[in-house]
Amino acid sequence: MKDKSLTIKVYGRVQGVGFRFSAQRAAVSFGVAGWVRNEWDGTVLIHCEGEVSSVDQFVNWCRKGPSLAHVISLDITVLPYQGVHSGFKIDY
């Protein structure tokens, strides 16, 4: 099975709406590893890795986010897969 690694910068109303906690739940449910954190500029930054289909499902979830979020856009960067993460953590 092919693996994929990405960073995702999420723009919109994504802080103060439970985005990180919901992203963690979604990532775990899709079997994706990595981390999520709020950035100083009001965005949310995510690093995720896993099987291609799982990561793609997670990216699709990120396009909408939790119910209180209003995602405007995603900036996605493909990275070389390293497989260094276990689980999905909220980075503070």
C-alpha positions in Angstrom: 0.0 0.0 0.0 1.3 3.5 -0.9 1.8 6.0 1.8 1.4 9.8 1.7 2.7 12.7 3.9 1.3 16.3 3.7 1.2 19.6 5.5 -2.1 21.3 5.3 -2.6 25.0 6.2 -6.3 25.7 6.8 -7.6 29.2 6.2 -10.9 30.7 7.4 -12.7 30.8 10.8 -10.7 27.8 12.2 -9.5 28.9 15.6 -11.8 28.9 18.6 -14.3 26.5 17.0 -12.9 23.1 18.1 -11.0 22.5 14.9 -7.9 20.9 16.4 -9.9 18.5 18.6 -12.3 17.6 15.8 -9.3 17.1 13.4 -7.7 14.8 16.0 -10.9 12.7 16.2 -11.2 12.6 12.4 -7.6 11.7 11.8 -7.8 8.8 14.3 -11.0 7.6 12.7 -9.3 7.6 9.3 -6.1 6.0 10.6 -4.0 9.0 9.9 -1.0 10.0 12.1 0.6 13.4 12.7 -0.3 16.6 14.6 -2.3 19.8 14.4 -1.7 23.2 15.9 -3.0 26.8 15.8 -0.7 29.3 14.1 -0.1 32.9 15.1 -1.8 34.2 11.9 -5.2 32.6 12.7 -4.7 29.5 10.5 -4.5 25.9 11.6 -1.4 23.9 10.5 -1.6 20.1 10.1 1.1 17.5 9.4 -0.4 14.2 8.5 0.7 10.9 7.1 -0.7 7.4 6.3 -2.1 5.4 3.5 -3.0 7.4 0.5 -6.8 6.7 0.7 -6.8 7.5 4.5 -5.0 10.8 4.0 -7.2 11.8 1.1 -10.3 11.1 3.3 -8.8 13.3 6.0 -8.0 16.1 3.5 -11.7 16.0 2.4 -12.8 16.3 6.0 -10.4 19.3 6.4 -12.2 21.1 3.5 -15.2 21.4 5.8 -14.0 21.0 9.4 -16.3 20.9 12.4 -19.7 22.5 12.3 -18.7 25.9 13.8 -15.7 26.3 11.4 -15.8 28.2 8.1 -13.0 26.8 5.9 -12.1 29.2 3.1 -9.2 27.3 1.6 -6.4 24.7 2.2 -2.8 25.1 1.2 -1.5 21.6 0.8 2.2 20.6 0.5 3.2 17.1 -0.4 6.2 15.8 1.6 8.4 12.7 1.3 6.8 10.0 3.4 8.9 9.2 6.5 6.5 7.3 8.8 7.8 8.9 12.0 4.5 9.6 13.7 2.4 7.3 15.8 -1.1 8.6 16.6 -2.4 12.1 16.0 -1.5 14.8 18.6 -2.6 18.3 19.3 0.5 20.5 19.4 0.3 23.5 21.7 
